[in-house]
Amino acid sequence: MAVTLHKGDLPDGIDFGSAVAVDTETQGLSLVRDKLCLVQLSAGDGDAHIVQVNRQTFDCPNLKALLSDPKVEKIFHFGRFDVAMIARDLEIDMAPIFCTKIASGLVRTYTDRHGLKDLCRELLGVDLSKQQQSSDWASDELTKAQLDYAASDVLYLHQLRNILSARLYRENRFEMAKACFDFLPTRAALDLQGWDGVDIFSHRMRRAD
């Protein structure tokens, strides 16, 4: 496994193929207060590229071009948060999207454990470490432990997508999943506008706590 850190933007000439695994690290989990710090990428080849964005300008044309390319599928786990952060700070729209958490929820109905760690353990026999989950991602200098943790969040998404896609087809739920994936940018926009904790489909419009 090779983990490559890029300051500011991706260099010219990197080809991630027709599908790129994507994850983000942020200062915190607030869509109002916290900024995007890292964008992690993988072509599914066992290597990861990590872009440490400039949090003042977010000037990263190569990264933006990749993520907004309609010919490249973006694979996320819990894409709702990542799509919102990227849309807000990089000011781009992303499609098509595949979210392994949504896919898991539609086919792994025998459990309520749909975290990335749970998926990797059950479907791939991989035990991910989450020791760096709470970390200072805004630091100018990142440790090897931080980079390895950030990379681990994208290294297995292609494999998970393939396994979960097969199950979605098996259960005749792939079109339902695709509709959910297509709705993610709208769901992210609702979150950014303040409807993150409200179930707008509920008759009483109660908070979805």
C-alpha positions in Angstrom: 0.0 0.0 0.0 1.3 3.4 -1.0 -0.2 6.6 0.6 0.7 9.8 -1.2 0.0 13.2 0.3 -0.6 16.1 -2.0 -0.6 19.7 -0.7 -3.3 21.9 -2.1 -4.3 19.8 -5.2 -3.8 16.7 -7.2 -0.9 16.8 -9.6 -1.6 16.7 -13.3 -2.0 13.3 -15.0 -3.4 11.0 -12.2 -6.0 8.6 -13.6 -8.4 7.0 -11.2 -10.3 5.2 -13.9 -14.1 5.0 -14.2 -14.7 4.9 -10.4 -12.9 6.6 -7.6 -13.4 6.0 -3.8 -13.8 9.2 -1.9 -13.8 10.2 1.7 -13.2 13.4 3.7 -11.7 14.5 7.0 -12.9 17.8 8.5 -12.3 19.9 11.6 -15.4 18.5 13.1 -18.9 17.3 12.2 -20.7 20.7 12.0 -21.8 21.7 8.5 -22.0 25.3 9.8 -18.8 25.6 11.7 -16.2 23.1 10.5 -14.1 23.2 7.3 -13.0 20.5 4.9 -9.4 19.5 5.6 -8.6 16.4 3.5 -10.0 14.5 0.6 -8.9 10.9 0.3 -9.0 9.1 -3.0 -8.3 5.6 -4.3 -8.7 3.8 -7.7 -9.2 0.5 -5.9 -5.7 -0.6 -6.6 -4.6 -0.7 -3.0 -3.1 2.8 -3.0 -4.4 6.1 -1.7 -3.9 9.7 -2.6 -4.7 12.3 0.1 -5.2 16.0 -0.8 -4.7 18.4 2.0 -6.7 21.3 0.7 -6.0 25.0 1.3 -8.7 25.9 3.8 -8.5 29.6 3.0 -9.0 29.4 -0.8 -10.0 25.8 -1.6 -8.2 26.3 -4.9 -7.8 22.8 -6.3 -8.8 22.7 -10.0 -7.6 19.1 -10.6 -9.5 17.7 -7.6 -12.6 19.6 -8.5 -12.4 18.4 -12.1 -12.1 14.8 -11.0 -15.0 14.9 -8.5 -17.3 16.7 -10.9 -16.6 14.5 -13.9 -19.9 12.8 -14.8 -18.0 9.9 -16.4 -16.4 8.9 -13.1 -18.4 7.2 -10.4 -17.7 8.5 -6.9 -17.9 5.8 -4.2 -18.5 6.9 -0.6 -19.4 5.4 2.7 -22.0 7.7 4.3 -21.8 10.0 1.3 -24.4 12.3 2.8 -21.9 14.1 5.0 -19.0 14.1 2.4 -21.2 15.3 -0.4 -22.4 18.2 1.7 -18.9 19.2 2.8 -17.5 19.0 -0.8 -20.5 20.9 -2.2 -20.1 23.7 0.4 -16.3 24.2 0.3 -15.4 23.1 -3.2 -18.6 24.4 -4.7 -19.1 21.5 -7.1 -21.9 19.0 -7.8 -21.1 15.3 -7.9 -22.7 12.5 -9.9 -22.9 9.6 -10.3 -22.6 8.4 -6.7 -22.5 5.1 -5.0 -22.9 5.0 -1.2 -21.9 1.8 0.6 -23.8 2.7 3.7 -27.1 3.1 1.9 -26.5 -0.1 -0.1 -25.7 -1.9 3.2 -28.9 -0.6 4.7 -31.0 -1.9 1.8 -29.5 -5.5 1.7 -28.0 -6.2 5.2 -31.4 -6.0 6.8 -30.4 -8.7 9.3 -28.3 -6.1 11.3 -28.4 -2.4 12.3 -24.6 -2.2 12.1 -23.7 -0.5 8.8 -20.5 1.3 9.7 -17.5 1.0 7.5 -15.7 -1.0 10.2 -18.6 -3.4 10.4 -18.8 -3.9 6.6 -15.1 -4.5 6.2 -15.0 -7.0 9.0 -18.0 -9.0 7.7 -17.6 -8.8 4.0 -13.9 -8.6 3.6 -12.4 -10.1 6.8 -10.6 -6.8 7.3 -10.4 -5.2 10.8 -10.0 -1.4 10.4 -8.5 0.6 13.2 -10.4 3.7 14.3 -7.8 5.1 16.7 -7.3 8.3 14.7 -11.0 9.0 14.1 -10.9 11.9 16.6 -7.9 13.8 15.4 -6.7 17.3 14.5 -7.1 17.1 10.8 -6.5 20.9 10.5 -2.9 20.5 11.5 -0.4 21.6 8.9 1.7 18.5 9.5 0.0 15.2 9.6 1.4 12.1 11.2 1.9 8.8 9.5 -0.8 7.3 11.8 -3.2 10.0 10.6 -2.4 9.4 6.9 -2.8 5.6 7.3 -6.1 6.0 9.0 -7.4 8.5 6.4 -6.3 6.1 3.6 -8.0 3.1 5.2 -11.4 4.8 4.6 -11.1 4.6 0.8 -8.9 1.5 0.2 -11.8 -1.0 0.4 -14.7 0.9 -1.0 -14.5 -0.6 -4.5 -14.6 -4.1 -3.1 -17.5 -3.3 -0.9 -19.4 -1.7 -3.8 -19.0 -4.8 -5.9 -20.2 -7.1 -3.1 -23.1 -4.9 -2.2 -24.1 -4.3 -5.8 -24.4 -8.1 -6.3 -26.7 -8.3 -3.3 -28.8 -5.4 -4.5 -29.3 -7.1 -7.8 -30.0 -10.4 -6.1 -32.8 -8.7 -4.0 -34.1 -6.6 -6.9 -33.2 -3.4 -5.0 -30.5 -1.9 -7.2 -32.9 0.6 -8.9 -34.1 1.7 -5.4 -30.5 2.1 -4.3 -29.7 4.1 -7.4 -32.6 6.5 -6.7 -31.2 7.0 -3.2 -27.8 7.7 -4.5 -29.1 10.2 -7.0 -31.0 11.9 -4.2 -27.9 12.4 -2.1 -26.9 15.8 -3.5 -30.4 17.1 -2.7 -30.3 15.5 0.8 -26.9 17.3 1.3 -28.4 20.6 0.1 -31.2 20.2 2.6 -28.7 19.5 5.4 -26.7 22.6 4.5 -29.9 24.7 4.5 -30.8 23.6 8.1 -33.1 20.6 7.5 -30.4 18.1 8.7 -32.4 17.1 11.8 -35.9 17.2 10.4 -37.8 14.4 8.6 -39.5 16.4 5.8 -41.4 13.3 4.8 -43.1 12.9 8.1 -46.7 14.1 8.5 -45.8 16.1 11.7 -42.4 17.3 10.4 -40.7 16.1 13.6 -37.0 16.1 14.2 -35.4 12.8 13.1 -33.5 12.2 16.3 
